[in-house]
Amino acid sequence: MFQFNKRYFGITVLLFFTEVLIAVFVRDNFVRPYFGDYLVVILIYCFLQSFIKASVWQIALFTLAFSYAIEILQYFNLVALLGLQDSKIANIVIGNSFAWADLVAYTLGVATVIGVEEIILRTEAA
């Protein structure tokens, strides 16, 4: 069930630093709000693949369900319910505003992961 995969871990680190750069330096209406959400599900997927031996579909669907759950918790203002509304880190990590577009970005990110993984699996099988 558990294994360490250097390739996925390397991609995780690269995506993490990309997300940090987006959070710190990008102030626009597309990259930060939408592309960042698209990338974060890929980051979560790669992180899980770094340590868990499971199928592409299992990890991808878990990642999508987890992302949806966080977004729904944002709808109910989880940060404020936990008393962390003044915490910049909590507001960045958990988020503080629900958006349907985020759910679309998460779905597209997971669809990309599945598509790329399927292409890789077919290529390796050939």
C-alpha positions in Angstrom: 0.0 0.0 0.0 2.8 2.4 0.8 5.8 3.1 -1.4 8.0 6.1 -2.2 8.0 7.3 -5.8 10.8 9.8 -6.6 9.2 10.9 -9.9 5.9 11.9 -8.3 7.6 13.5 -5.4 9.8 15.6 -7.7 6.7 16.7 -9.6 5.0 17.5 -6.2 7.9 19.7 -5.1 7.9 21.5 -8.5 4.2 22.1 -8.3 4.4 23.3 -4.7 7.0 25.9 -5.6 4.9 26.9 -8.6 1.9 27.4 -6.3 3.9 29.4 -3.8 5.2 31.7 -6.6 1.6 32.1 -7.9 0.4 33.0 -4.4 3.2 35.4 -3.7 3.7 37.2 -7.0 0.6 36.8 -9.2 -2.3 39.3 -8.8 -4.5 38.7 -11.8 -8.0 37.4 -12.6 -7.0 34.1 -14.2 -3.7 32.5 -13.1 -4.1 32.9 -9.4 -7.9 32.1 -9.0 -8.3 29.5 -11.7 -5.0 28.1 -12.9 -3.8 27.8 -9.2 -6.9 25.7 -8.4 -6.3 23.6 -11.5 -2.7 23.0 -10.5 -3.4 22.3 -6.8 -5.4 19.1 -7.6 -2.5 17.9 -9.7 -0.2 18.7 -6.8 -2.4 16.7 -4.4 -2.6 13.8 -6.8 1.2 13.7 -7.3 1.8 14.0 -3.5 -0.5 11.0 -2.9 1.1 9.1 -5.7 4.5 9.8 -4.0 3.6 7.6 -1.0 0.6 5.5 -1.8 0.5 2.5 -4.2 -3.0 2.7 -5.7 -4.6 3.0 -9.1 -4.7 6.2 -11.0 -8.5 6.3 -10.8 -8.5 5.6 -7.0 -6.1 8.5 -6.2 -7.6 10.8 -8.8 -11.2 10.3 -7.5 -10.1 10.7 -3.9 -8.3 13.9 -4.9 -11.4 15.3 -6.6 -13.6 14.3 -3.6 -11.2 15.9 -1.2 -11.0 19.1 -3.2 -14.8 19.3 -3.5 -15.1 18.7 0.2 -12.7 21.6 1.0 -14.7 23.9 -1.4 -18.0 22.9 0.3 -16.4 23.7 3.7 -15.5 27.1 2.3 -19.2 27.6 1.5 -19.9 27.1 5.2 -17.0 29.4 6.1 -14.9 26.8 7.9 -12.0 29.2 8.6 -14.4 31.4 10.7 -16.0 28.4 12.3 -12.6 27.3 13.5 -11.8 30.8 14.7 -9.0 31.2 12.2 -10.3 34.1 10.2 -7.3 36.3 11.2 -4.8 33.6 10.1 -3.4 34.4 6.7 -2.1 30.8 6.4 -5.5 29.3 7.2 -7.2 31.6 4.7 -4.7 30.5 2.0 -4.6 26.8 2.7 -8.3 26.2 3.5 -9.7 29.2 1.6 -12.5 31.4 2.6 -14.9 31.8 -0.4 -16.9 29.2 -2.3 -16.9 29.4 -6.1 -18.5 27.1 -8.6 -15.6 27.9 -11.0 -13.2 26.3 -8.5 -15.1 23.1 -8.8 -14.7 23.3 -12.6 -11.0 24.0 -12.2 -10.6 20.9 -9.9 -12.5 18.7 -12.3 -10.4 19.9 -15.2 -7.2 19.3 -13.2 -8.2 15.7 -12.3 -9.3 15.1 -15.9 -5.9 16.2 -17.1 -4.2 13.9 -14.6 -6.3 10.9 -15.7 -5.7 11.7 -19.4 -1.9 12.1 -19.0 -1.7 8.9 -16.9 -3.7 6.9 -19.4 -1.4 8.1 -22.2 1.7 7.1 -20.1 0.2 3.7 -19.2 -0.6 3.0 -22.9 2.9 4.1 -24.0 4.6 1.9 -21.4 2.4 -1.1 -22.3 3.3 -0.8 -26.0 
